[in-house]
């Protein structure tokens, strides 16, 4: 490309870029066109993200835990937390602190089957956090089944692909983070989530989505046993 062609290429490129993002440069202006174009693109993305969030019910996790109705469900029913490192620990920590604050009791964290069997003998009545360390999918399913048979709330941290679908259906509340399709898809097959929440989750414009009572059975009908249905986009953990 000749020097003359190079000189003509840059303004043409800027003009084309400006048309794409709704900004047409004025050749008489004395400013950095590239910087202006970059800022315009950034503003467009921010506006798009804000528009998406405006269509969602958005709260921080802390705000959500101040809701008495939501606390009642979390404290009395099985909760599934997507087991992504750097994500689940923040949720579990806040759940434990919240339970300690409102119930004045501690929550036990269990990782192995011997710990679980020993805990069962104590006749527990409070929720347990299960972060299972299992050698196989069969061992994991066995541990989760044992925990569910205690008839106390189980707050399970796991990857969806590691559990049988029937066990996933035992949970009423789900904290779902963005993740690989192989992990997200098993959850999308058993929970009813609106497209705008799903898109925000996959685009990672929200930290997570909490779903309460959004099970669907094999016929595609909402599980009538749930007395409350709620979907919340979590903006901050």
C-alpha angles and dihedrals in degrees: 000000000000123000089252092052090048091053091052094045098064098054090044090051092050091049092051091047090048092054090051094054097036096257122113112189120232107228090210093060118097106219141103105281093191093054091047092049091049092050092048090052091049092050090050091053092048091050090049091050092047092049090052093050092047089064091054135076097244129187138150116250090248092054091048093053089056089066107098094206093053092045090052091056095044092048095048108034140056114275127198117206119193105245100228114143112248091022110059095047092061092051095045091047092053092045091053093046091047092051091047091050099048102029099033089224137110127244119223119229113213128189110165136047094244089055090049094048091049091050093050089060090060091065095237122207102176127077120277128212111224116197097167124209101199131163096217143013089255092054090048093050090048092052093048091048091052091049093049090051090062088077092224126112111280119204101198125194111198146121112266094229090060094062134070112249091239090060091049088055088062090072123084100189128047130193104199126190130186112275147140116318090244088062100038097045096065088057095045088055094061105030129064109229125170117243094244092056092044092050093047090050095049091045088050091229086135128041095233145329124241117205125190122189096353099131120135123197128222091278091056094248124136112258103256093204091076112093094192132039120193138158120192130180108219111220097181134019 
